[in-house]
Amino acid sequence: MRKLHVLLKRQELDPARLGGKVVIVLDVLFATSTIVHAFGEGIRAIWPARDEGDARRIAGSLESPLLAGEYLARALPGFGPATPLALATTGLDGATLVYATTNGTVALGEVAAAAHVYVGALLNGRALVAHVAAHHPDASVLVLCAGSVDRFNLEDFYGAGHIASHFEAIGGYALSDAAIAALLLYRGCPADTALAASRVGRLMRQYDHQPEVDCAARLDCLDVVPRLQDGCLQLVAA
């Protein structure tokens, strides 16, 4: 039977065990929510970068890309904002973006060798899981929570529960204990409550950025499925 497993942070990843697996990366506040939202706003392609220097290197090989990102929650000089609503105001339709974050884009780089890599969020869970089940019917799935600088993140684990709920509804997946724990959290708590209670959610509220958290807490509102291929994220289903 196909397996569904959840890793609590990217530091738990064993690259040697990625062969043949589908990997879904989650960084709910905010990298993967921002990526999914940007595709919903009409962006053409996103190049995830490990850091500022990597982002500038990638940008140098592209024609007129946008740059956006953060490091340790601080804006990178000359880069656009890293959160969904703020980034959307910069004009994304048809654009190419190079995007660097502390955790989420780093996690994407660390799983690039997997057979299939997708970006997940609360925003696109249903569409993403339906695509994975239809296009990789025999593959086991690893949901990777990016975490935060080697720390567990509540919002990513909640997002893993959201993803697990859709796989459970489809059936035919054996859930690991970590996947079951995430599912139980998801079933026991509304999304807005979980994200608001998280460390990042509390910080965002402190700095009057609650609308960004509210945006990331929306469930299954976007039918977009970003896939990583050859270092670039592009939309594969809409």
C-alpha positions in Angstrom: 0.0 0.0 0.0 1.1 3.6 -0.7 2.4 5.3 2.4 1.9 8.9 3.7 4.5 10.2 6.0 5.1 13.6 7.6 8.5 15.1 8.7 8.2 17.7 11.4 11.1 19.9 10.0 13.5 19.9 7.1 16.4 18.9 9.3 14.8 15.4 9.7 15.1 14.8 5.9 17.3 11.9 4.7 18.1 12.6 1.1 19.0 9.0 0.5 15.4 8.0 1.1 13.8 10.3 -1.5 14.0 7.9 -4.4 10.7 7.2 -6.1 8.7 9.4 -3.6 6.4 12.3 -4.1 7.4 15.2 -1.8 5.1 18.0 -0.8 6.8 20.9 0.9 4.9 23.1 3.4 5.9 26.4 4.8 2.5 27.8 5.7 3.7 31.1 7.2 4.7 32.0 4.6 6.8 30.7 1.7 4.6 28.0 0.3 1.4 30.0 0.9 3.0 32.9 -0.9 4.1 30.7 -3.8 0.6 29.2 -4.2 -1.1 32.6 -3.9 1.3 34.1 -6.5 0.3 31.4 -9.0 -3.3 32.2 -8.2 -2.4 35.8 -9.1 -1.1 34.8 -12.5 2.6 34.5 -12.0 4.3 32.5 -14.8 7.3 30.9 -13.0 9.1 31.0 -9.6 12.7 30.2 -9.0 13.2 29.3 -5.3 16.6 30.3 -3.9 18.5 29.3 -0.9 19.5 32.8 0.2 20.2 36.3 -1.1 23.3 35.5 -3.0 21.7 32.5 -4.7 18.7 34.6 -5.6 20.9 37.3 -7.2 22.9 34.5 -9.1 19.7 33.0 -10.5 18.3 36.4 -11.4 21.4 37.2 -13.3 20.6 34.4 -15.7 17.0 35.5 -16.3 15.4 38.3 -18.3 13.9 41.0 -16.0 12.8 38.8 -13.1 11.2 40.1 -9.9 13.1 39.5 -6.6 11.3 38.8 -3.3 12.2 37.3 0.0 13.3 37.5 3.6 15.9 36.1 5.9 15.0 35.6 9.6 11.8 37.5 8.9 13.7 40.6 7.8 13.3 42.0 4.2 16.3 41.5 2.0 17.6 44.8 0.5 16.2 45.5 -2.9 13.8 42.6 -2.7 10.0 42.6 -2.7 7.9 41.4 0.2 7.8 37.7 1.1 4.1 37.4 2.2 1.2 36.6 0.0 -0.9 39.8 0.0 2.0 42.2 0.0 3.7 40.4 -2.9 0.5 40.4 -4.9 0.5 44.2 -4.9 3.8 44.3 -6.9 2.2 43.1 -10.2 2.7 39.3 -10.7 0.6 38.5 -13.8 2.9 36.9 -16.4 6.0 37.6 -14.3 9.0 35.5 -13.4 10.0 35.6 -9.7 13.2 34.7 -7.9 12.1 34.0 -4.3 14.4 33.4 -1.2 13.2 32.6 2.3 14.8 31.4 5.5 13.1 28.0 5.5 10.6 27.2 2.7 12.7 27.8 -0.4 15.7 26.1 1.3 13.5 23.0 1.9 12.6 23.0 -1.7 16.2 22.9 -2.7 16.9 20.1 -0.3 14.3 17.8 -1.9 15.0 18.7 -5.5 16.4 15.2 -6.1 13.1 13.5 -5.3 11.1 12.0 -8.2 8.4 14.6 -7.9 8.3 17.8 -5.8 5.2 19.9 -5.2 4.4 23.0 -3.2 1.5 22.7 -0.7 -0.5 25.1 1.5 -3.9 25.3 3.1 -4.9 27.3 0.0 -4.5 24.4 -2.5 -4.7 21.2 -0.5 -7.6 19.6 -2.3 -6.3 20.4 -5.8 -2.8 19.3 -4.9 -3.8 15.9 -3.4 -6.2 15.2 -6.3 -3.3 15.8 -8.8 -0.8 13.7 -6.9 -3.2 10.8 -6.5 -4.2 10.9 -10.2 -0.7 11.3 -11.7 1.4 9.3 -9.2 -1.1 6.5 -8.3 1.6 4.0 -7.0 3.9 6.4 -5.2 4.3 7.0 -1.5 4.1 10.6 -0.4 6.3 12.5 2.0 5.0 15.8 3.5 7.9 17.9 4.6 7.2 20.6 7.1 9.9 23.3 6.6 9.9 24.3 10.2 11.8 27.3 11.4 15.6 27.2 11.7 15.6 23.7 13.2 12.4 24.2 15.2 9.0 22.6 14.9 6.3 24.9 13.5 2.7 24.5 14.6 1.3 26.0 11.3 3.3 23.6 9.1 2.1 20.6 11.1 -1.4 21.8 10.9 -1.0 22.1 7.1 0.3 18.5 7.0 -3.0 17.5 8.7 -5.0 19.3 6.1 -3.0 17.5 3.3 -3.4 14.2 5.2 -7.2 14.7 5.4 -7.5 14.8 1.6 -5.3 11.7 1.1 -7.4 9.9 3.7 -10.6 10.8 1.9 -9.2 9.4 -1.3 -8.2 6.2 0.4 -5.5 3.7 -0.2 -2.7 5.4 1.8 -1.2 4.0 5.0 -0.7 7.0 7.3 2.4 7.1 9.6 2.0 8.0 13.2 3.2 11.6 12.4 0.6 11.9 9.6 -2.1 10.6 12.0 -1.1 13.1 14.7 -1.2 16.0 12.1 -4.6 14.8 11.0 -5.9 14.8 14.6 -4.7 18.3 15.1 -6.3 19.5 11.9 -9.6 17.9 12.9 -9.6 19.4 16.3 -8.9 23.0 15.5 -10.0 25.6 13.0 -7.3 26.9 10.6 -7.5 30.5 11.8 -7.1 29.4 15.4 -4.1 27.3 14.8 -2.3 29.8 12.7 -3.1 32.7 15.1 -1.7 30.6 18.0 1.6 29.8 16.2 4.8 31.8 17.0 4.8 33.4 13.5 1.1 34.1 13.7 1.5 35.9 17.0 4.4 38.0 15.6 2.4 39.0 12.6 -0.5 40.1 14.8 1.9 42.1 16.9 3.1 44.0 13.8 -0.5 44.5 12.4 -0.1 41.9 9.6 -3.0 39.7 10.6 -4.5 39.9 7.1 -1.5 37.9 5.8 -2.2 35.2 8.4 -5.9 35.2 7.5 -5.0 34.8 3.8 -2.8 31.8 4.5 -5.6 30.2 6.7 -8.1 29.9 3.8 -8.8 26.3 2.9 -8.9 24.9 -0.7 -9.7 28.2 -2.3 -7.1 27.9 -5.2 -7.0 25.1 -7.8 -3.3 25.6 -8.5 -0.6 22.9 -8.3 3.0 24.2 -8.4 5.7 21.6 -9.3 9.5 21.9 -9.0 11.3 20.8 -12.1 14.9 21.7 -13.0 15.0 24.2 -10.2 11.9 26.1 -11.3 8.4 26.1 -10.0 5.6 26.1 -12.7 1.9 25.5 -12.7 0.9 22.0 -13.7 -2.8 22.0 -13.0 -5.4 24.7 -12.7 
